Amino acid sequence: MAHTEDTTQDLLQAHLQLLHESLGYIKSTALAVALDVGISDAIHHYGGSATVSQILAKIDVNPSKHRGLRRLMRMLTVSGIFTIQHPSPSSSSAASRLLLSNNGSSTSLTPLLTMLLGPLLVSPLATVVSSLVRQEEQPDLSAFGIVHGGTVWDVADQEAAFNISLHDAIAADTRFLMPIVLKECGEVFQGIDSLVDVGGGPYGSAASAIAAAFPHLKCSVLDLPHVVAQPPSDTNVEFIAGDMFKRIPPANVVLLKWICHDWGDDECIKLLKRCRQAIPPRDAGGKVIIIDMVLGSGPSDDKHKETQVLFDLLMIALNGLERDEEEWKKIFFEAGFKDYKIITLLGIRSVIELYP
């Protein structure tokens, strides 16, 4: 087919698209700065609306940076993190309220975003492309492994600060997501007597939320011995030390929240087989509940689609992956499960009910 000549508007639009994509890292950097200096907390201090001078008075930034902060706030406002009330004050939005510190909000995503924007995860992304095409003696080594010399879990074992950040990030996501899961998909937990949250972390945030909503339900958390060595005292959730790839305690339901995307297909099939061994038949209430992404499912707007595939590229750096429905179906059936149901009510993620 002959190439038709691009119009001036076509060329300008292409130019805009390429510049916009090339400068995308600046949006992430601006968000990281807002988190680091506590801009959302400063605006919250003034009741949800503040001038640049008021923000400067509450954050640890030299007053001479007034103009720079105004420009940063302009960028964050254009991107929708904050809003503007004319003539000048910046106001909080639904997004910026999720940036409040843990002291300011129980649904704060600050620990999760701080980890995603931090150097331990950002630096490996520069090597993602080379990790896809390199020819080396260790072809399965992830971009994270190339940069840091081991897996995320290896680094967490060796560096106490990162270990705390990692678990705090996962817990923050769980505290945000589980009230929505219970509100929109609570029926998946009805009619069962016991549940084990596999990989539920040192705080057991998901299991605790489920136990609070369903007091009759016996909830437990399975994680590695060092992870659950000091369980919280203010919970009725049982913490069990173990290895999910070796044995999962018996329960009506096994919960896998944001676990499978960390692992390749072979590991996931092995894990799902352990899940199947732990639960009773379907007619006795047995099932696995997976909370994870299903690429292509959920809202169809561009931001949802792009965020899903961005997460998939992040998981390449960690040797994990996000899966579409066909990829999920393949590992489900190879693990011996017979049926599944996808509930797409959680934005970029879904709830999957998996039946033996």
C-alpha positions as CSV (number, residue, x, y, z in Angstrom):
1,M,0.0,0.0,0.0
2,A,1.4,3.4,-1.0
3,H,2.2,5.7,1.9
4,T,0.0,8.8,2.1
5,E,1.7,12.0,3.0
6,D,1.3,13.0,6.6
7,T,-0.5,16.3,7.2
8,T,0.9,19.0,9.3
9,Q,-1.6,18.0,12.1
10,D,-0.5,14.4,11.8
11,L,3.2,15.4,12.2
12,L,2.5,17.7,15.1
13,Q,0.4,15.0,16.9
14,A,3.1,12.4,16.4
15,H,5.7,14.9,17.7
16,L,3.5,15.5,20.7
17,Q,3.0,11.8,21.4
18,L,6.7,11.0,21.3
19,L,7.7,13.9,23.5
20,H,4.9,13.1,26.0
21,E,6.0,9.5,26.2
22,S,9.7,10.4,26.5
23,L,9.0,12.9,29.3
24,G,6.8,10.5,31.2
25,Y,9.5,9.8,33.8
26,I,9.2,13.4,35.0
27,K,5.6,12.7,36.1
28,S,6.9,9.8,38.3
29,T,9.7,12.0,39.6
30,A,7.3,14.8,40.5
31,L,5.1,12.4,42.3
32,A,8.1,11.0,44.2
33,V,9.0,14.6,45.3
34,A,5.4,15.2,46.5
35,L,5.6,12.0,48.6
36,D,9.0,12.8,50.0
37,V,8.2,16.3,51.2
38,G,4.6,15.6,52.3
39,I,2.7,18.0,50.1
40,S,-0.6,16.1,50.6
41,D,-0.2,16.2,54.4
42,A,0.5,19.9,54.2
43,I,-2.7,20.6,52.2
44,H,-4.6,18.3,54.6
45,H,-3.4,20.4,57.5
46,Y,-5.2,23.4,56.1
47,G,-8.4,21.5,55.6
48,G,-7.9,20.3,52.0
49,S,-7.0,23.6,50.3
50,A,-3.7,25.6,50.6
51,T,-1.7,28.2,48.8
52,V,1.9,27.6,47.8
53,S,3.1,29.8,50.7
54,Q,1.1,27.7,53.2
55,I,2.4,24.5,51.8
56,L,6.0,25.9,52.1
57,A,5.3,26.7,55.7
58,K,4.5,23.0,56.4
59,I,7.1,21.1,54.4
60,D,10.9,20.9,54.7
61,V,11.8,23.0,51.7
62,N,13.8,26.2,51.6
63,P,11.5,29.2,51.2
64,S,13.6,30.4,48.3
65,K,12.1,27.5,46.3
66,H,8.6,29.1,46.2
67,R,8.7,29.4,42.5
68,G,9.9,25.9,41.9
69,L,7.2,24.5,44.2
70,R,4.6,26.5,42.3
71,R,5.8,24.9,39.0
72,L,5.8,21.4,40.6
73,M,2.3,21.9,41.8
74,R,1.2,23.1,38.4
75,M,2.6,19.9,36.9
76,L,0.9,17.7,39.5
77,T,-2.4,19.6,39.0
78,V,-2.3,19.2,35.2
79,S,-1.7,15.4,35.8
80,G,-4.8,15.3,38.1
81,I,-3.0,14.6,41.4
82,F,-4.2,17.9,42.9
83,T,-6.9,20.3,41.8
84,I,-7.0,24.1,41.6
85,Q,-9.5,26.4,43.3
86,H,-9.2,29.8,41.6
87,P,-7.7,32.2,42.0
88,S,-4.7,30.3,43.5
89,P,-5.1,27.6,46.3
90,S,-4.2,24.0,45.5
91,S,-6.8,21.5,46.7
92,S,-6.8,17.8,47.5
93,S,-8.3,15.2,45.2
94,A,-9.3,11.6,45.6
95,A,-5.8,10.7,44.3
96,S,-3.9,13.1,46.6
97,R,-5.9,11.9,49.7
98,L,-4.4,8.5,49.1
99,L,-1.0,10.1,49.4
100,L,-1.5,11.1,53.0
101,S,0.9,9.6,55.5
102,N,-0.2,6.6,57.4
103,N,-0.9,8.8,60.4
104,G,-3.3,10.8,58.3
105,S,-5.2,8.0,56.6
106,S,-5.7,4.3,57.1
107,T,-6.0,3.9,53.3
108,S,-2.7,5.6,52.5
109,L,-0.9,4.2,49.5
110,T,2.3,6.1,50.4
111,P,4.3,3.0,51.4
112,L,3.4,1.3,48.1
113,L,4.2,4.2,45.9
114,T,7.4,5.0,47.8
115,M,8.6,1.5,47.0
116,L,7.5,1.6,43.4
117,L,9.2,5.0,42.9
118,G,12.3,4.1,44.9
119,P,15.7,3.2,43.4
120,L,15.7,-0.5,44.3
121,L,12.8,-1.0,41.8
122,V,13.4,1.9,39.4
123,S,17.1,1.1,38.7
124,P,16.5,-2.4,37.2
125,L,14.0,-1.0,34.7
126,A,16.9,0.5,32.7
127,T,18.1,-3.0,32.0
128,V,14.7,-4.6,31.1
129,V,15.3,-4.4,27.4
130,S,18.8,-5.8,27.5
131,S,17.5,-8.6,29.8
132,L,15.0,-9.6,27.1
133,V,17.6,-9.9,24.3
134,R,20.9,-10.8,26.1
135,Q,22.7,-14.0,25.5
136,E,24.3,-15.0,28.8
137,E,25.1,-18.0,31.0
138,Q,22.1,-17.1,33.2
139,P,19.3,-16.4,30.8
140,D,16.7,-16.6,33.6
141,L,18.3,-13.8,35.7
142,S,15.9,-10.9,36.1
143,A,16.8,-7.3,35.5
144,F,16.4,-6.9,39.3
145,G,18.9,-9.7,39.8
146,I,21.4,-8.1,37.3
147,V,21.4,-4.9,39.3
148,H,21.1,-6.2,42.9
149,G,22.6,-9.6,42.7
150,G,19.5,-11.6,43.8
151,T,15.7,-11.7,43.8
152,V,13.5,-9.2,45.6
153,W,13.1,-11.8,48.4
154,D,16.9,-12.3,48.6
155,V,17.4,-8.5,49.0
156,A,14.6,-8.3,51.5
157,D,16.3,-11.1,53.6
158,Q,19.6,-9.2,53.5
159,E,18.5,-5.6,53.9
160,A,16.2,-4.9,56.9
161,A,15.1,-1.5,55.7
162,F,13.9,-2.8,52.3
163,N,12.2,-5.8,54.0
164,I,10.2,-3.4,56.1
165,S,9.4,-1.2,53.1
166,L,8.3,-4.2,51.1
167,H,5.9,-5.5,53.7
168,D,4.6,-2.0,54.5
169,A,3.9,-1.5,50.8
170,I,2.0,-4.7,50.4
171,A,0.1,-4.0,53.7
172,A,-0.8,-0.5,52.4
173,D,-2.2,-1.9,49.2
174,T,-4.2,-4.5,51.2
175,R,-5.7,-1.9,53.6
176,F,-6.8,0.1,50.6
177,L,-8.1,-2.8,48.5
178,M,-9.8,-5.1,51.0
179,P,-12.7,-2.8,52.0
180,I,-13.5,-2.5,48.3
181,V,-13.3,-6.3,47.9
182,L,-15.6,-6.8,50.8
183,K,-18.0,-4.2,49.6
184,E,-18.1,-5.1,46.0
185,C,-17.4,-8.9,46.1
186,G,-18.1,-9.9,49.7
187,E,-20.3,-12.8,48.6
188,V,-17.2,-14.8,47.6
189,F,-16.5,-15.2,51.4
190,Q,-20.0,-16.3,52.3
191,G,-20.9,-19.8,53.2
192,I,-17.4,-20.9,54.2
193,D,-16.0,-21.9,57.5
194,S,-12.2,-21.4,57.1
195,L,-9.7,-19.4,55.0
196,V,-5.9,-19.4,54.8
197,D,-4.3,-16.3,53.3
198,V,-1.1,-17.6,51.6
199,G,1.7,-15.1,51.6
200,G,-0.3,-12.8,53.8
201,G,2.7,-11.1,55.3
202,P,3.7,-10.2,58.9
203,Y,0.6,-8.1,59.5
204,G,-2.1,-10.4,58.0
205,S,-4.0,-7.4,56.8
206,A,-6.2,-9.2,54.3
207,A,-7.1,-12.0,56.7
208,S,-7.8,-9.6,59.5
209,A,-10.2,-7.6,57.3
210,I,-12.0,-10.7,56.3
211,A,-12.2,-12.0,59.9
212,A,-13.6,-8.6,61.0
213,A,-16.3,-8.7,58.3
214,F,-17.2,-12.4,58.9
215,P,-16.6,-13.1,62.6
216,H,-17.6,-16.8,62.3
217,L,-14.9,-17.4,59.7
218,K,-11.7,-19.0,61.0
219,C,-8.9,-17.1,59.2
220,S,-5.2,-17.9,59.2
221,V,-2.0,-16.6,57.4
222,L,0.7,-18.8,56.0
223,D,4.1,-17.3,55.4
224,L,7.8,-18.0,55.8
225,P,9.0,-18.5,59.4
226,H,11.0,-15.3,59.6
227,V,8.0,-13.3,58.2
228,V,5.5,-14.5,60.8
229,A,8.0,-14.7,63.7
230,Q,6.4,-11.8,65.5
231,P,2.7,-11.7,64.6
232,P,0.5,-8.8,65.8
233,S,-1.1,-9.3,69.2
234,D,-4.3,-7.4,68.4
235,T,-5.8,-9.9,65.9
236,N,-7.9,-13.1,66.0
237,V,-6.0,-14.4,62.9
238,E,-3.7,-17.4,63.4
239,F,-0.2,-17.1,61.9
240,I,1.3,-20.3,60.6
241,A,5.0,-20.7,59.5
242,G,5.6,-22.7,56.4
243,D,6.5,-22.8,52.7
244,M,3.6,-22.4,50.3
245,F,5.4,-24.5,47.7
246,K,5.6,-27.5,50.1
247,R,2.3,-27.5,52.0
248,I,-0.7,-25.3,52.6
249,P,-2.8,-25.9,55.7
250,P,-6.3,-27.3,55.1
251,A,-9.1,-24.8,54.7
252,N,-12.3,-24.2,52.8
253,V,-10.7,-21.4,50.9
254,V,-7.2,-20.5,50.0
255,L,-6.6,-16.8,49.3
256,L,-3.8,-15.6,47.0
257,K,-3.7,-11.8,46.9
258,W,-1.1,-10.4,44.5
259,I,0.9,-13.6,44.8
260,C,0.8,-15.3,41.4
261,H,2.1,-12.4,39.4
262,D,5.4,-12.8,41.3
263,W,6.1,-16.2,39.8
264,G,6.4,-17.9,36.4
265,D,4.0,-20.5,35.1
266,D,5.9,-23.5,36.5
267,E,6.0,-22.1,40.0
268,C,2.4,-21.0,39.8
269,I,1.2,-24.5,38.7
270,K,3.1,-26.0,41.6
271,L,1.6,-23.5,44.0
272,L,-1.9,-24.1,42.7
273,K,-1.5,-27.8,43.0
274,R,-0.7,-27.3,46.7
275,C,-3.8,-25.1,47.0
276,R,-5.9,-27.9,45.4
277,Q,-4.6,-30.4,47.9
278,A,-5.5,-28.0,50.8
279,I,-9.2,-27.5,49.9
280,P,-12.3,-29.8,49.9
281,P,-14.3,-30.5,46.7
282,R,-16.4,-27.8,45.2
283,D,-19.7,-29.1,46.5
284,A,-18.2,-28.9,50.1
285,G,-17.3,-25.2,49.6
286,G,-13.7,-25.7,48.4
287,K,-12.2,-23.0,46.1
288,V,-9.2,-20.7,45.7
289,I,-9.8,-16.9,45.6
290,I,-7.2,-15.0,43.6
291,I,-6.9,-11.2,43.6
292,D,-4.7,-10.2,40.7
293,M,-4.7,-8.7,37.3
294,V,-6.3,-10.2,34.3
295,L,-4.8,-8.3,31.4
296,G,-7.6,-6.9,29.1
297,S,-10.3,-7.3,31.8
298,G,-12.0,-4.5,33.7
299,P,-12.6,-1.0,32.4
300,S,-11.7,-0.5,28.8
301,D,-10.3,3.1,29.0
302,D,-6.7,3.7,27.9
303,K,-5.5,4.5,31.5
304,H,-6.6,1.1,32.8
305,K,-5.1,-0.7,29.8
306,E,-1.8,1.2,30.0
307,T,-1.5,0.7,33.8
308,Q,-1.9,-3.0,33.4
309,V,0.8,-3.4,30.8
310,L,3.1,-1.0,32.7
311,F,2.8,-3.4,35.7
312,D,3.6,-6.3,33.3
313,L,6.8,-4.6,32.3
314,L,7.7,-4.0,35.9
315,M,7.1,-7.7,36.6
316,I,9.5,-8.5,33.7
317,A,12.2,-6.7,35.8
318,L,11.3,-9.0,38.7
319,N,10.9,-12.3,36.7
320,G,7.1,-12.3,37.2
321,L,4.3,-11.5,34.9
322,E,0.7,-10.3,34.6
323,R,-1.5,-12.7,32.7
324,D,-4.5,-12.4,30.3
325,E,-7.4,-14.8,30.7
326,E,-6.0,-17.4,28.4
327,E,-2.7,-17.5,30.3
328,W,-4.6,-17.8,33.6
329,K,-6.8,-20.6,32.1
330,K,-3.7,-22.5,31.0
331,I,-2.1,-22.7,34.5
332,F,-5.5,-23.3,36.1
333,F,-6.2,-26.4,34.1
334,E,-2.6,-27.7,34.2
335,A,-2.9,-27.5,38.0
336,G,-6.0,-29.7,37.9
337,F,-8.7,-27.2,38.4
338,K,-12.0,-27.6,36.6
339,D,-13.7,-24.2,36.5
340,Y,-13.2,-20.5,37.3
341,K,-15.1,-17.2,37.5
342,I,-13.6,-13.8,37.0
343,I,-15.2,-10.8,38.8
344,T,-14.0,-7.5,37.3
345,L,-15.0,-4.9,39.9
346,L,-11.6,-3.8,41.2
347,G,-10.3,-1.5,38.6
348,I,-7.0,-2.9,37.2
349,R,-7.4,-6.1,39.2
350,S,-10.0,-8.8,39.4
351,V,-11.2,-11.4,41.8
352,I,-11.0,-14.9,40.4
353,E,-12.9,-17.8,42.0
354,L,-11.1,-21.1,41.1
355,Y,-12.9,-24.4,41.6
356,P,-11.5,-27.9,41.9
